[in-house]
Each structure stands twice: as structure tokens, then as C-alpha cells.
Amino acid sequence: MVKRNGLLYLLIFLLCIAAPLSASAESMNWGFKRGQNGEQAEAGAQYDEVLKKYDSVYKGTTKEKVLYFTFDNGFENGYTEKILDVLKEEKVPATFFLTGHYLTSAEDLVKRMVKDGHKIGNHSWGHPNFSTLTADQMKEEWRKVKEKTTELTGQKEMLYLRPPEGVFNEETLKVAKEEGYTHVFWSVAFVDWYADKPRGADYAYNEIMKQIHPGAVILLHTVSPDNAGALQRVIQDLKKQGYTFKDLDHLMKNQS
């Protein structure tokens, strides 16, 4: 996610951790009630219905203790390499949702993501508010990301996308589905995008662990040293709890 005003991010985050507000036909802001004590996060019937209509997801089944790591990358801040090192050492797959800025400014890291066996998802080229775009504008945003990813890495297939700032509407879901994409939202998140205001690895660890539940789609940003510092401990402790880690293909094949 590109650098933006901290207050704006805080307002968006408050929307994302609360129960969804009534959403207009024009724009919806992704939101959910956090999971706790191993219980799944819940977005509510309104969002569940519209996501199901367009085969979109934000969590997996409760039938198995499987987790899904996803990272949003708008700009590079020096911590992605460490994150990739941990994922490789722990043999954990992830999906990195990339913007055009990241693809053009961190080419070596993008290449490594695919080389290490991770997937690259579409986070749009310019990080716009998709609820304001025409269908053709949406397609252009996604096309440029997909083509640049193929150019850099050879990854020809791109199935998953994440809308910037979690803003969407039925039209974006519809057009994306027609283009062969699945919207992937998330069920675990916290304030982790302040690149210049680290709060420590313990903060990141605690925020992740208290929300974890079977089928969780975990959203992290790679700009924070907190996440890079906490990731290995998180993975190792979750393995001790009996969790395994899979990619988004597994999530889509095991929808309840």
C-alpha cells in the first residue's frame, strides 16, 4: 500500500475491524467483527451474501486448522527480504498483492517471490478507488499488473485480486469475476502500515495471535519492521497449535 496520510489509514482501519456499516450501492468498505478465542471473524450476512454471489472470499472453512498468509505491497521499505527468508525457512506459502509502483521499483524482490514458490496477486496498478472506475478502467488497472508480473517473473496466471483499501461494490466484483479474478479480502488485520512508527515485534505478534482462527486469511504489510520481526515466532507458535499453512488455491478448493 502506498504511503498516505496516517489519519486516513486509521479511519479506514476502524471501518475494517468494526461490524460493517450499511453500504450503499455505490461503494462498500470491507469490514468485519474480529475473531477471538479461536472463533472465526464475521463480516455479517450482507457482505457474506454479496461475496458469495461473486465467488469472493475472506476466510476458509472451520473444518481444518489451515491459515493463509497474504501481504499487500505498495512500496518497499527494506523488510520484504527478511519476510521472504522466514517464509522459505518455515516452508510457508504466501500471496503478495502488488501495485504497479512495487512492480517497477522492487523487481528483484518480485522475481524472488515467484522463484520461492509464492503467488503474486493483483492490487491494481495505481491504487485507485475502484468504486469510482468504469469497467474498462478497472480492466486496464488489472491488465497492467498482470502483464508486468509476467514480464518480470514468467507467472502467466493471475487469479486473485485485492481492492485498494478494501473499497469495492457489486460492479467491481462482477467485472473482476468476468475477467477471471477472485476478490480475496481478509479476516485478520491490524494497524501495521506505519512504516516510520514501529511498535515492536511483540505488538505484531500479539495482534495476530489474538485474532487467529481456523481458515483465517491474514493480511500483513511488508513495510513494518514489526511484522518482519514477529513472523517467524508467529509461524512457529501456530504450528505448535496444530495449524498448517496453505496457498489460496487450497482456500478456493475447500470453501464450505
N, C-alpha and C positions, 0 to 999 in steps of 0.2 A: 504494500500500500504506500503510495507516495506521501511525502511529508505534507501535513496540513496543520491547521491551527489546532492546538491541543484541546481547546474548549469544544470545538466542533466534534472531535473524536469522542470526547467524554459524553456529549449529548447523544451521539449515535450509540455508544456502548450502553447507556442507560436504557435506550429503547430495546437493545438486543438481549438484556438479561431480565427484563420485566415481561409479564404476560403481554401478548400482542395487543396493541391498541387497535381500535376499529380502523380498518384500512379502506381507503377509497378505491374506486375502480382505476384511478389514475396512478396511484403509487402505493406500494406496500413496503414497510420496513421490517426486515426479518427480526423476529423476537421470539423468546421462549422463556418458560419458567425453568430455572436451573434444576438439574437433578441433585439429589443429596442422599446420603446413606445408601448408595448403590441403586437408587431408583432413577429411572430414565427422565431426562428432560422432556418437557411437553410444550409444544407450540400452540396447542389448542385446536379445537375442531375446525375453525375457519381456515387456518393455514394448512392443517392436515388434509382437508378436502381439496383445496386448490393445488397443493403439491401432488397429491395422488392423481388428480386429473391429468397432470402433465408429466407423470413418472419422475418427479423430482424427489429428493431425499434430504434428510438431515440427521438420520440415525439409522442403526441397523436393528436386527432382531434381539429380543431378550433371551433367546433360546441358547445362546452360547456367549462366552466371555471373550468377545472379539472387539478390538479397538482399531480405529482408523486415523492415522496422522495426516493432517493436511496443513500446508504452510502457504500463507499469502506473501508474495514477494513483489513489492513495488519499487524498492531501491535497495542497493547493497550497502551494508554498514559494517562489514567485516566479521560477521558471526556465522554466516552460512556454511563456510568450510568446516567449522567445528561441529555444527549440526550434522552435516553430511558424514563426518568422521564417526560420530556416535551412532548414527543410523547404520552405517556399514559394519561397525564393530558388533553391534547388537543384532544385526541381521533383521532390521525392521524396515518395511517398505513405506513410502510416503508419496503423496501427490503434492506437487508445488504449483500453485496457481500464479502465473506470471503475467506481468504487464509488458507492454511494448518497451517501456523505459528499461525494465530489468533485462529484457532480451537483448537490447542493444548496448547495455553498459556492463553486463556481467557475463559475457559469452562463455568464458572458461568454466564458470560455475554451472551454467545451464547445460553445457556439454557433459559435465561430470554427473549431474543429476540423472541423466538418461543412461550414461555409462554405468552408474552404480545400480541401475535397475528400477529407478523411480519413474513415476509418470509426471508429465507436465500437463497441467490443466489451463484453461483459458480464463484469464482475469480481465480481459479486454486490452486493447492497445493503449488507449488514452485515459482509462479510468473515469469515464463519464457516468452520469446518472442515466441508466438505461430506460427509466420510465419516461424520459423526455425524447427518446430517439425514435425515428421511423424504423420500419423493418429493414430497409436497405442499409441504414446507418448501423444498426446492430450487426448485420451480417458482415459489413466491412470491418468493424472492430474485431470481430472474431476471426475473420479471414486472415488479417494481417498477423495476428498472433500465431495462428496455426502455420502459416507459410514460413514465418521466420523461425519457428521451432523446428520445422522440418529441415530448413536450410542449415541450421546450426547442428542439429543432433541426429537427423535421419528419422526421428519419430514421425511417422506418417499419420497415425491415428490419434485423434484428439476427441475424446468422448465427454469430458466433464468440464463444466464451467462454473464459475462463482461470480455473481454480480458485484461490482464495486460497492462497498459499504452496505451490502445486503439489501440494496434497493431494487425492487422489481415490481412487476404487475403481471396480469394474465397474458398480456400481449408478449412480454419478454419470454415468459415460459413457453408460450405457444410457438413463437418463432424459433426459439432455441431447439425445441423438440423437432420441428420440421427440418432443422439443419443438422439433426443427428446428435445434439448435445443433451446431456442431463444436468440440470441445475443441482449442485451439491452445496447445501447450506451446512450448518454445524449445530452441535448440541453441547459443546464445552468451549468456553471462551472467557477471557478476562482482559483487563486493560494491560496490554503488553506491547503497545506500539510507540511508547515514548522513548525514542532512541537515545535521547540526551538526559533521561531521568530514570536511571536504573534503580530498582528497589531490592535487588538481590535475588540470588538463585532460590533461597528459601521461600520467598514470596511467590515466585512462579511455581515452584514445586507444590506448595500448599493450595494455590488456586486451582491447579489441575487436579490434584488428588481428591479434593473435597467434592468435585463435580463428577468424577468418573462413574460410569455406569456401563453395563453390557451394551454393545452396539454404538458406543459414543463415537461421533465424528469430532475430532479435536482440531480446533483452529488455533494456530500459533503464527506469530510474525517473527521473521528471522532477524529483524533489526535490533532486537533486545539482547543484551548480554545475559539477562536473567534466564531466558529460555535456553540459551546455549549452555549456561552453567547448570541448569536443572535437569536437562533432558535425559542424560544417562541414568541418573538416580531415579527419575520418574519411570523409565522403561524397566529398569531392574526391579524396582519395588512392585510394579504392576505384574511383572512376570511371576514374582513370588506369590501374588494374589491369585494366580491362575489365569491371567489374561494372556491372549496371543494377539499378534498384530498382523493385519491383512491389508491388501490394497482395495481400491474402490471397485474393482471388478468383482471381488468377493462380496462386497456390500450389495451390489446390484443383483447378484445371483441368489442372494439369500434374504430378499425382502419378505417380511411376514405378511 
